[in-house]
Amino acid sequence: MRFGTAPTSRTRLAWFLAGRLLASRKRGKLLSFITWIALGGVTVGVTALVVVIGVMTGMQNELREKILGSHPQIMVRQAGLSLRLEDYASVVEKTREVEGVVAASAAGFTRVGIVAWDFADVLDLYGVDLASGAAATTPMQDSLRSGRLALANEAGGLPSLAIGAEIARRMSLAEGDTVSVVALENIDWGPNGEPIIQSEEWVVSGIFSTGMHDFDRTQGYAGLEAVQGLLKLNPETASFVGARAEDPWRADQVADSVEAALGGFPYIVESWTETNRQLFAALKLEKLAMALILSLIVLVAALNIVGTLAMVVVNRTREIGILRAMGMTGRDTQRAFVFQGLWIGVVGTIAGLALGLAVALLIGHTGLIRIPPDVYFVDRLPVDLSPWDMAWIAGVSLLISVLATIYPARQASALAPVDAIRHD
């Protein structure tokens, strides 16, 4: 047998030997049973990683979309004990002039009690600027302005209120029903300490569903003027100013620019990433923990690779000795065993990525798995796979597979030709 001296010939030889050593002795070209075990371990590990990381990423993206659908990316408020922003028109004008801001408008906010049919509940009430002709700061504001979600007051009629589907279901409310609205921060106290509650009659003009149980259970929307009247604010005062950035991921930098344009104190400017920092930090930590835990499956598969190659060294000792006696170097032997582990890693990783992608698409597109929306914010298991996630999963799998070959490869390359040939 003639071995070439060129590196490509050596590499081809190593690949050929890797395939022959992995094959079953009896069936020649078919893989041995222990090779299938190692290959299946890598495939299962990669599949589990792809599906779980896809679910975790989907949860993050779904939650982000729901938050940005109802809340502004940037919020400007005024320091103080109460949520009051005076002369909001000038704040809106200065905010719109900042580079990177595409929309800004005033908003009201208060927590109210609503009473209907002898039932009472608490609602986070947002006042939306419906009169402004500028771009909307949130998709919800755009829906209210365009009329897709009814919130228009009839002349001389009661103030209109749009509520979430969950609170409407709990209180048996439908469009056109009248409710009593009480601003909890405006409750006065009598001389004997008894509460003096002043309520207003409002009409339910629309019912919305964001897909997030928590939002649909606690949120309501009304016109800014109606909320100002409920809180007894003058027309120049709002609760805060919301803004939308051209790039949501640059909201932090844009918020800093807005704060600088407003001159700092008494204005406080926060981006959506800062407002929801704890929530997304918890999701990120959970995703990392799940990735580390599921990587143990790939690590177990790597132990299978070690066992597979160790069995090859024991069962093929004589063949290795003959090849060494014919001129194959220790480096060639070591390379052949590394290629065995790499082959298992590559094939198992590709199969795992394909299977994981198929399972993830099945779950994501069919809504196959339903989950309690009052616990997990959403009613189905969302899946979103990014190229970056797929790349690092494949990289980790291949790296572990190659590292698993080091010990068996060194053992094989250290075999003395004479002793190996005498091996029984």
N, C-alpha and C positions, 0 to 999 in steps of 0.2 A: 504494500500500500504506500502510496506516495503522498506526503503532506507538503503543500506549498509553503513557501516562506512568507508570502504576502499576507498582510493582516486580514484582508478580505477572505482569503482561503482559510485561515485559522478560525475566523468568525463563523464561516459556513460549516466548517468541521464541528465546531462547538455546538451549533444549532442542530446538526445532524445527530450528534451523539446525545444531545438533550432529548430529542424525540425518541431515539431508540431506547434510552435508559428509562424513560417514563412508560414505554409500551409494555404490555403484558408479554411474558416469555412465551406463553402458549399461543396467543393469537397474533403476535408480532406487531401489527400496526395499531391494534386497539389499545386504548389506555388501560392501565391496571386499575383495579378496584380502589386502591388507596389514593390513586391520583384523582379519581372521580370524587372521592370524599373531600380532598383538599380543595378541588375546583368548586364543588358545591358550597363549601364553607365560605369561600370568598364571595361567591355569587349571592348567598343569603345575607351576608354582612353588608355588602354594598347596597343590596335592595332595601334592607331595613333603614340604612342611613339615608338613602334618597327619599324614601317615603316620609320618614319622620322629619327630616330637615325641611322637606317641601311643605309639610303641614305647619311646622313652626313658622316658616317664612310666610306662609299664607295667612296665618293668624295675625302676624305683625302687620302685613299689608292691608288686610281686611279692616283691622282696627284703625289703622292710620286713615284709610279712606273714609270710614264712618265718622271719625273725629273731624277730619277736614271738610266733610260734607255738611256738618252742622255748626262748626266753630271756626272763627277766623284764624288764619295762620299767624297773625301778629295782633296783639291786644295792647292798646294804650290806655292806661288808667291813671288816675290822680291819687297821690298819696293821701291817706286820711282813714278815719274809722269807718266811713260809709263809702259805698261804691258810687261816687258822684264825680262827674267830669264837667266842669263849668266851661262855658264858651267853646263848646265842642266844634263849632264851625271853623274856627281858626286852626284847631288841631287837625281836623280833617284836611284842610287846605295845605298845611305844611307837610302832612304825611304823604299826600298824593304827589308832592313835588320831589320826594326822595327817589333817587335812582333805584330801580328794582321793585318799586311798589306799583302795581297795576290797578289797584282799587282800594278805596278807603271810605268808610261810612260810620256814622254814629249808631250806637245800639243801646238799648236799655236792658236791665236785668234785675230781677227780684224773685224772691221765693214767695209763692202765694198758696193759699188754701182755696180749694174749689169744693163747692157743696152742690149736690144734685140728688134728688130722689132719696133724701135722708142718708146719703153716703157722703163722706168727706175724704179728701186726699190732698197731698202736697205736690206742688208743681213748680219746676224751675221755669219761670216765664221770661222769654226774651222778647224785647221790643225791636222790631226791624224797621229800618228807614225805607218806607215804600215810595216816598215821593221823589227821591233823588234819581236823576237820569243817568248817573255814572254807572260804571260796571259794578256788578255785585261782588261782594267779598266771599260769599260761600254759595254752593249749589242750592242750599235751602233758601237763602235770600232771593236767588234768581227764580226759584219755583214760586215763591210768594209774590214777587213783583210781576211775573208773567201771567199769573192767574192759574197756573197748573195746580197750585194748592190755594183754594179760595181763602181770602182774608180781607175782602173789601167790605167796608161799612156802607150800608144804605143810608141815604140822607135822613138825619134825624133818628136813625135806628140805634140799636145797642152796639157796643164795641164787639168786634169779631175776635174769635179765639180759635187757633188751630192746635189740636192736641195729638199726642201719639196714639197709635192703635192699641197699645197695651192698657193705657189708662182709660181709654174709651171703652174697652171691653170690660175692665174691672168695674167701671161705674155705670155700665149699660147706657152709654151716651152715643148719640148719632148726630149727624149734621142737622142743624136747626134747633137742637135742644138748648134750653137756657140754663145757665149755671150761675151761682153766686161766687164772686171772686173776692178774696180778702188778702190784702197786702200784709204779710206777717210783720214786716218791719214798721208798719204804721199803726200798730195797735196802741191805743192810749189806755191810761189807767185812771179810774175814778178815785174820789177822795177816800173811799174805804178799801182801796186796793183791788177793786173788781175791774176786769178788762172791759174796755169799751171798744167793741168791734164794729168797724164800718165796712160794709160790703157793697159791691156793685154788681148789677146784673149784666152778664155778657152772654153772647150767643155763640155756640160751636158752629163755625163756618166750614171747617175742614178737618179731616183726619189723615194723618200721614204715617208711613211706616219706613223707617230707615234700615230695617234689618237687624238692628241692635236692640235687644230686649230692654237693656237698661235705659237707653235713650227714649225709646217709645213708651216707657213706663213713667218717666219723670219730666219730660220736656214739653213745653208749649210755646207757641209763637203768637204775637199780636203786633199791631202797628206801634211804632215808636211813640206816636202822640197818645195812644191809649194807655201805654205804660207810664208815660209822663203824667197823665191825668190821674192814674191810679195812685202814683207815688206823690202826687201834688208837687211836681217839679215845674220850674219855669221852662219856657220853650227853648232856652239856650243851654239847658243842662241835660246831660245824658249819663249813662252809667260808664260807658267806655267807648273807645273808637276801635273798630276792627279793620284790619288791612289784609290784603292778599299780595303775596310776593310773586314775582315772575317765575322763580324757581323755589318750590317749597323746601328743598334741601338747603337753600341759602337763606332761610328765614332768620337764622341767628344773626348773620352779618347784616341783613337788611334791618333787623330790629335795632341793632347798635347804631346804624345810620339814622334811623328815625329818632332814636333817643337823643342823638347829637343835634339833629335838626331842631328838636323841640327845646334844647337847652338843658336837658337833664331834669333834676328835681324842680317842681314836685311831680313830674311825669315819670311813670314807671312803664317800661315797654318790655313785654315778654313774647317770645315766639312759642309756637305750638310744641316744639321739641322740649322747651324748658318747662312749660306748663304741665306736660305729660311725661316729664323726665323719669319719675319713679316707675310708672307703668311700663314704659318701653325698656327701661333698664332691667326690670324683672323679666320681661319677655326675652330679652337678649341673654340674660344669665341662664334662663331655662333652656333656651336653644343650645347654648354652649354645653350645659350639663348633659342634655340628651345626646349631643354629638359625641361627648367623651364616653358616655356609658355605652352607646351603640358601637363605638369604635372598638370596644372590647370583643364584639362579635368577630370583627376582622382580625383582631389579635389572636383569638382562638383559632380562626382559620389559618393564621400564620403558623401556629403551633402544629397544625395538621401538615403544613408544608414541610416543617422541620422533620416531623415524623416520616413523611413520605420520602424525603431525600435521604434520611438516615436508613430507612429500609432499603433504598436503592443501593446505598454504599455497602450494606451488609450482603445483599443478594447478588450484587454485580461486582464483588471484589475481584474475582478471578478475571473477568473481562477487562476491568480497569487495569489490572496488572499486565495483561497481555498488550493492551494499547500503550501503556507506559514503556514496556520493553521494546515496542516497535518504533518508539521515538516520540510519543506524545508527551509534552512537558507537563509539569505540575500546574503551570498557569492555564494550559489548555483544559486540563481536568477541572480546575476550579471554575473556569469560565463556563464549561458545559453544565455544571450544577447550578450556577447562577442563572443561566438561561432557562433551566428547568423551572425554577421558582418564578422567574419573570414571565415565562409562558403561562403558568398557572395564574399568576396575578393579572396579566393582560386579558386572557380569555374570561376569567372569573369577573373581572371588573367590567368589561364590556357587556357580558351577560347580565350582571347585576344592575348596571345603569339602564339597560334596555328594559329589563323586567320592572325595576323601580319606577321608571318613567311611565310604563304602561299602567301600573297600579295607581300611580299618582294621578294620571289623566283620567282614569276610570272614576276615582273618588271625587276629583275636582269637578268634572263635567257632568256627572250624573247625580251629585249630592247623595251618594250612596249611604254615607254614615251621618245620621242625625244626632245632634247633641243638645243638651238642655240649654236654651238661650239665656235663662236667668242665671246660669252659672258661668258660661263661657262667652257671653256677649253676642254670639252668633248662633244660628239654629242649625248649621251644617258644618261639616269639617272642610275648611278651605285649604286648597293646595296651590302653591306657587313656587315653581322651580326656577332659579336664576342660573345663568351660565357659570357664575363664580362658584356657587354651591356645588354644581356638578363637577367643576374642575378640581376643587380641593378634595372632594370625596374620592375622585379617581386618583389624585396624587397621593393621598394618604394610603389608599389600598395598594397601589404599586410600590410605594416606599416600604410598607410593612412586608410585602411579599418578597422584595429583594433582600431586605435585612434578614429575613428568615432563612435565607440560603447560605449565610456566611459560615455558620458552624459546620453544616454537612459538607460544604464545598472545601473547607480547610481540611476536614478529616479525609476526604477523598484524595486531595492533592498531596497529602502527607504519606499516602500508602507507598511502601517500598515495592518495586516491581516483583522481586523474587518472592517476598513474603506473600504478596497478593496472589501470585500464580499458584503457590502451594496451599492457598486457603481452600478449605473443604466446606 
